[in-house]
């Protein structure tokens, strides 16, 4: 399948926090305006975005890391929580940015949170977070020595807009090796964040779709057979 740009939206019942559906609006020319939807069983209590955000908020290690960054003068910026239907459930991915003190500083991607059911991990990269959630690695301890890099991002003059500095990678066949899939997912996610920061929203959407495709294959390989 080819990578395409799509807008995604989860659905929850009024007054409740469980997920009951997920919809994607396809936006490429050949399929423009077509909708893809998944309906979830209402009797299984599938976690919704609000429930996952609540679990992130109450995760001791994540809260401690946010506090350490705040004490060092950095502003913690939580990106959009992506809900990705995979197999029998959903995978959630949320980027975490840090903005150093000072005018016109650009937020820097510093952590990635991955949640799969009750398993939650926050690591420096998507690759590492996936490994922790899947039980392939140990979580990283919180540290106050990991603030924004003072020279990692340029500052912008008033009225200046960032220019695209990266282009989406060409679509390649997915491997059957878990480590290779994790690496590909991480590379696509980091490229998506650079494209988003550069204002290339179409490229960002394509790379996020690529991440979803890789994660789907990864979960197929790591989930036990029924």
ROVO-485440 format. One record per residue: x, y, z of N, C-alpha, C in turn. Coordinates in pm, whole numbers, padded with zeros to 5 digits, always signed. Layout:
BEGIN
XYZXYZXYZ;...
***
This chain:
BEGIN
+00083-00119+00000+00000+00000+00000+00087+00125+00000;+00039+00231-00069+00113+00355-00074+00080+00442+00046;+00179+00523+00086+00157+00618+00194+00066+00729+00145;-00028+00773+00227-00117+00882+00189-00144+00972+00308;-00191+01093+00279-00223+01190+00384-00368+01169+00428;-00389+01165+00559-00524+01146+00613-00538+01222+00743;-00658+01271+00770-00690+01334+00898-00760+01230+00984;-00715+01215+01108-00771+01110+01194-00842+01173+01314;-00948+01104+01359-01028+01156+01470-01088+01040+01549;-01057+01031+01680-01121+00929+01765-01256+00981+01816;-01345+00889+01851-01477+00926+01901-01501+00862+02038;-01560+00940+02128-01600+00891+02260-01745+00931+02286;-01821+00851+02361-01960+00888+02391-01965+01013+02478;-02074+01088+02466-02092+01207+02549-02095+01168+02696;-02012+01234+02775-02008+01209+02917-01925+01089+02958;-01860+01023+02861-01777+00907+02892-01638+00926+02833;-01546+00837+02869-01407+00852+02824-01356+00734+02743;-01439+00630+02723-01394+00515+02644-01400+00548+02495;-01327+00473+02416-01331+00490+02271-01440+00400+02212;-01519+00456+02122-01621+00375+02055-01600+00370+01904;-01516+00461+01850-01494+00461+01706-01371+00545+01673;-01324+00528+01551-01209+00602+01499-01233+00624+01351;-01208+00746+01304-01234+00777+01164-01114+00846+01101;-01089+00814+00976-00985+00880+00898-01047+00937+00771;-01017+01063+00742-01062+01126+00619-00945+01126+00520;-00960+01052+00413-00853+01039+00315-00848+01165+00229;-00727+01213+00202-00713+01345+00141-00633+01345+00011;-00577+01232-00029-00505+01228-00157-00605+01231-00272;-00557+01273-00390-00646+01299-00503-00735+01180-00538;-00677+01061-00545-00754+00945-00589-00864+00907-00491;-00844+00938-00365-00941+00899-00262-00994+01018-00183;-00983+01137-00241-01019+01259-00168-01165+01254-00122;-01184+01279+00007-01318+01284+00063-01372+01151+00111;-01301+01042+00085-01347+00911+00132-01316+00895+00280;-01407+00833+00352-01393+00814+00496-01369+00667+00529;-01277+00645+00622-01249+00511+00672-01279+00511+00821;-01360+00417+00867-01399+00418+01008-01388+00279+01069;-01358+00278+01199-01358+00156+01278-01453+00176+01396;-01538+00080+01420-01626+00083+01538-01575-00018+01639;-01563+00025+01764-01512-00062+01869-01627-00116+01952;-01615-00236+02005-01720-00290+02094-01733-00204+02219;-01856-00174+02257-01879-00085+02371-01875-00157+02505;-01870-00290+02503-01874-00364+02628-01735-00403+02678;-01630-00362+02607-01495-00401+02647-01418-00286+02712;-01473-00165+02709-01407-00052+02774-01272-00017+02714;-01265-00002+02582-01140+00033+02515-01100+00175+02556;-00975+00191+02596-00927+00321+02644-00945+00429+02537;-00989+00547+02581-00997+00662+02494-00882+00757+02522;-00866+00862+02439-00756+00957+02457-00755+01022+02596;-00872+01055+02651-00876+01119+02783-00823+01024+02890;-00858+00896+02879-00809+00799+02976-00657+00783+02967;-00606+00781+02845-00461+00768+02828-00390+00892+02880;-00444+01011+02851-00383+01134+02902-00383+01132+03055;-00490+01082+03115-00498+01074+03261-00391+00980+03315;-00370+00868+03247-00267+00774+03291-00127+00833+03275;-00108+00911+03170+00020+00980+03153+00041+01079+03267;-00065+01155+03300-00055+01255+03407-00020+01192+03541;-00068+01071+03567-00048+01008+03697+00071+00911+03698;+00142+00901+03586+00260+00816+03582+00372+00883+03660;+00422+00816+03762+00519+00877+03853+00646+00920+03782;+00702+00834+03698+00828+00865+03631+00812+00983+03536;+00701+00987+03462+00678+01097+03368+00657+01227+03443;+00576+01225+03549+00552+01346+03628+00682+01399+03688;+00766+01308+03736+00893+01349+03794+00983+01415+03690;+00985+01360+03568+01067+01419+03463+01016+01558+03425;+00883+01574+03413+00826+01705+03382+00863+01806+03490;+00858+01764+03617+00891+01853+03728+01037+01896+03722;+01126+01803+03694+01269+01835+03685+01295+01936+03573;+01231+01918+03460+01248+02013+03351+01195+02151+03389;+01078+02154+03455+01022+02281+03496+01110+02354+03595;+01171+02280+03686+01259+02341+03785+01385+02400+03722;+01424+02347+03606+01543+02398+03538+01511+02516+03447;+01384+02557+03443+01345+02674+03364+01293+02642+03225;+01279+02516+03191+01231+02478+03058+01079+02468+03057;+01019+02500+02945+00874+02486+02928+00844+02353+02859;+00763+02270+02923+00724+02141+02867+00601+02160+02778;+00610+02117+02654+00500+02128+02559+00461+01987+02513;+00338+01949+02541+00290+01817+02500+00221+01826+02365;+00269+01746+02270+00211+01747+02137+00079+01673+02131;+00023+01665+02011-00105+01596+01993-00089+01446+02021;-00185+01391+02092-00187+01247+02119-00246+01176+01997;-00167+01091+01934-00212+01017+01817-00266+00881+01859;-00386+00851+01816-00449+00721+01845-00447+00639+01717;-00381+00522+01722-00359+00441+01603-00420+00303+01625;-00531+00270+01557-00589+00135+01570-00493+00030+01516;-00461-00068+01600-00370-00175+01560-00423-00307+01614;-00447-00400+01526-00492-00532+01569-00621-00523+01648;-00618-00575+01771-00736-00579+01857-00749-00456+01946;-00655-00363+01938-00659-00247+02026-00606-00122+01959;-00556-00030+02041-00505+00098+01991-00369+00127+02052;-00284+00188+01972-00155+00236+02020-00160+00388+02023;-00110+00448+02130-00112+00593+02145+00032+00645+02144;+00054+00754+02072+00187+00814+02063+00174+00964+02085;+00257+01019+02173+00253+01163+02203+00395+01219+02210;+00429+01317+02125+00561+01379+02133+00567+01482+02245;+00682+01494+02308+00704+01591+02415+00816+01685+02372;+00788+01815+02376+00885+01916+02337+00929+01997+02458;+01050+02051+02450+01098+02145+02550+01134+02276+02482;+01094+02386+02545+01131+02518+02495+01218+02584+02601;+01338+02624+02562+01428+02692+02654+01377+02833+02680;+01415+02889+02795+01375+03026+02827+01439+03122+02728;+01367+03228+02694+01419+03326+02599+01321+03346+02485;+01328+03463+02424+01235+03497+02317+01268+03422+02188;+01163+03386+02115+01175+03325+01982+01250+03193+01979;+01257+03123+02090+01321+02992+02089+01223+02888+02034;+01275+02795+01957+01192+02694+01893+01187+02569+01980;+01068+02514+02004+01060+02390+02084+01142+02278+02021;+01202+02198+02105+01286+02086+02060+01224+01954+02104;+01208+01861+02010+01156+01729+02045+01252+01660+02141;+01201+01624+02260+01289+01570+02364+01250+01429+02407;+01123+01396+02405+01078+01264+02446+00960+01222+02359;+00934+01092+02360+00816+01037+02293+00748+00942+02391;+00619+00964+02412+00540+00875+02499+00466+00776+02411;+00473+00649+02448+00397+00543+02380+00314+00470+02485;+00187+00450+02456+00098+00379+02547+00026+00268+02472;+00022+00151+02532-00050+00037+02477-00124-00029+02592;-00253+00005+02607-00327-00043+02723-00274+00022+02850;-00238-00059+02949-00184-00006+03074-00033+00016+03068;+00031-00022+02959+00175-00005+02946+00206+00133+02888;+00282+00212+02962+00317+00347+02920+00467+00366+02935;+00530+00427+02835+00673+00455+02841+00701+00591+02781;+00797+00663+02839+00845+00789+02783+00996+00779+02768;+01043+00784+02645+01184+00767+02616+01230+00874+02516;+01362+00889+02497+01412+00992+02406+01367+00975+02261;+01338+00854+02218+01295+00830+02080+01176+00736+02077;+01105+00736+01965+00994+00642+01947+01045+00499+01953;+01161+00475+01896+01220+00341+01896+01237+00289+02038;+01295+00371+02126+01319+00328+02263+01189+00310+02341;+01092+00400+02317+00964+00389+02388+00890+00262+02346;+00894+00228+02219+00831+00104+02172+00896-00018+02236;+01029-00016+02247+01099-00130+02306+01058-00149+02452;+01039-00039+02526+00999-00049+02666+00856-00102+02676;+00765-00047+02596+00625-00090+02600+00611-00238+02562;+00694-00282+02468+00687-00422+02424+00766-00516+02513;+00829-00461+02618+00903-00545+02711+01040-00586+02663;+01095-00513+02563+01225-00547+02508+01338-00468+02572;+01306-00369+02656+01409-00286+02720+01354-00229+02850;+01445-00177+02934+01408-00115+03060+01386+00035+03040;+01298+00094+03121+01269+00236+03111+01388+00319+03158;+01402+00440+03102+01507+00533+03141+01465+00610+03265;+01554+00624+03361+01523+00698+03484+01516+00847+03455;+01427+00922+03524+01420+01067+03507+01553+01134+03539;+01584+01243+03468+01708+01316+03490+01686+01464+03467;+01763+01547+03539+01754+01693+03518+01867+01742+03430;+01939+01651+03365+02053+01689+03281+02018+01683+03133;+01891+01691+03101+01848+01670+02963+01754+01780+02917;+01792+01903+02939+01711+02015+02894+01733+02042+02747;+01669+02146+02692+01685+02178+02550+01829+02212+02519;+01877+02172+02402+02011+02208+02360+02014+02356+02327;+02107+02434+02387+02105+02578+02367+02131+02620+02224;+02200+02537+02146+02232+02574+02009+02172+02478+01907;+02083+02391+01953+02031+02289+01862+01935+02346+01760;+01863+02454+01796+01764+02511+01706+01791+02661+01688;+01778+02713+01566+01797+02856+01545+01677+02935+01597;+01698+03062+01624+01588+03149+01662+01534+03219+01538;+01411+03264+01544+01345+03327+01431+01326+03476+01457;+01350+03555+01355+01322+03697+01365+01172+03718+01358;+01126+03834+01405+00983+03861+01405+00928+03856+01263;+00822+03779+01244+00760+03766+01114+00822+03660+01025;+00934+03602+01068+01001+03500+00987+00937+03365+01009;+00925+03286+00904+00870+03151+00915+00977+03050+00882;+00977+02934+00951+01078+02833+00923+01058+02774+00784;+01167+02737+00719+01163+02678+00587+01180+02527+00596;+01114+02453+00508+01130+02308+00511+01275+02268+00493;+01321+02175+00575+01460+02130+00569+01468+01980+00544;+01354+01915+00525+01356+01771+00503+01241+01734+00412;+01255+01623+00344+01151+01572+00258+01116+01431+00300;+00989+01390+00283+00951+01254+00323+01036+01150+00253;+01068+01044+00326+01146+00935+00269+01060+00854+00174;+01121+00798+00067+01042+00715-00025+00991+00590+00045;+00874+00543-00002+00816+00422+00056+00900+00301+00020;+00932+00219+00120+01010+00097+00097+00936-00019+00161;+00957-00142+00111+00891-00258+00172+00930-00272+00318;+00835-00316+00399+00861-00333+00542+00932-00465+00567;+01034-00465+00655+01103-00589+00688+01021-00672+00786;+01065-00794+00810+01001-00881+00907+01080-00889+01037;+01179-00803+01054+01262-00802+01173+01214-00694+01269;+01190-00730+01394+01135-00635+01492+01227-00515+01510;+01357-00538+01526+01451-00428+01547+01451-00332+01429;+01448-00386+01307+01446-00300+01188+01317-00219+01182;+01206-00280+01218+01077-00209+01217+01077-00097+01319;+01129-00122+01438+01135-00018+01541+01221+00098+01494;+01335+00067+01430+01423+00172+01379+01353+00254+01271;+01282+00187+01179+01210+00257+01074+01100+00346+01131;+01028+00296+01230+00922+00376+01292+00980+00500+01357;+01092+00485+01425+01157+00598+01490+01203+00701+01387;+01266+00654+01279+01315+00747+01176+01200+00824+01112;+01090+00754+01082+00975+00820+01020+00911+00920+01115;+00904+00887+01244+00844+00977+01342+00928+01103+01359;+01061+01088+01367+01148+01204+01383+01144+01293+01259;+01137+01232+01140+01124+01310+01018+00991+01385+01017;+00884+01321+01063+00754+01386+01069+00758+01510+01158;+00827+01501+01272+00836+01615+01362+00915+01730+01298;+01021+01697+01223+01098+01803+01156+01014+01870+01047;+00937+01790+00975+00851+01846+00871+00742+01934+00931;+00686+01892+01044+00584+01972+01111+00642+02105+01157;+00762+02101+01213+00827+02224+01260+00859+02318+01144;+00886+02258+01026+00918+02338+00908+00793+02387+00836;+00675+02347+00883+00551+02392+00821+00507+02308+00703;+00570+02193+00682+00531+02104+00572+00428+02004+00625;+00302+02046+00626+00198+01964+00687+00164+01840+00603;+00175+01852+00470+00149+01736+00385+00255+01629+00409;+00381+01672+00413+00489+01577+00441+00476+01516+00578;+00434+01597+00676+00413+01547+00812+00307+01437+00812;+00196+01461+00743+00089+01363+00739+00133+01232+00673;+00213+01243+00568+00261+01123+00500+00350+01039+00592;+00438+01107+00667+00527+01033+00756+00452+00972+00874;+00350+01041+00926+00270+00983+01034+00195+00859+00984;+00145+00864+00860+00081+00746+00802+00182+00632+00790;+00306+00667+00756+00411+00566+00747+00437+00503+00884;+00438+00586+00988+00456+00535+01124+00345+00436+01158;+00221+00471+01126+00108+00383+01155+00123+00248+01085;+00167+00252+00959+00185+00128+00883+00292+00040+00948;+00403+00102+00989+00512+00025+01050+00468-00032+01185;+00398+00049+01265+00353+00002+01395+00254-00113+01382;+00169-00106+01281+00075-00216+01257+00150-00346+01232;+00254-00340+01149+00333-00459+01120+00408-00505+01246;+00458-00410+01323+00532-00443+01444+00444-00516+01544;+00322-00466+01565+00231-00532+01659+00191-00671+01610;+00178-00687+01479+00146-00819+01425+00256-00920+01456;+00381-00874+01456+00494-00964+01480+00513-00994+01628;+00475-00899+01715+00506-00914+01858+00390-00967+01940;+00267-00955+01889+00153-01004+01965+00146-01157+01956;+00118-01225+02067+00107-01371+02063-00011-01416+01979;+00004-01529+01917-00105-01584+01835-00220-01626+01924;-00347-01607+01881-00463-01644+01963-00472-01795+01983;
***
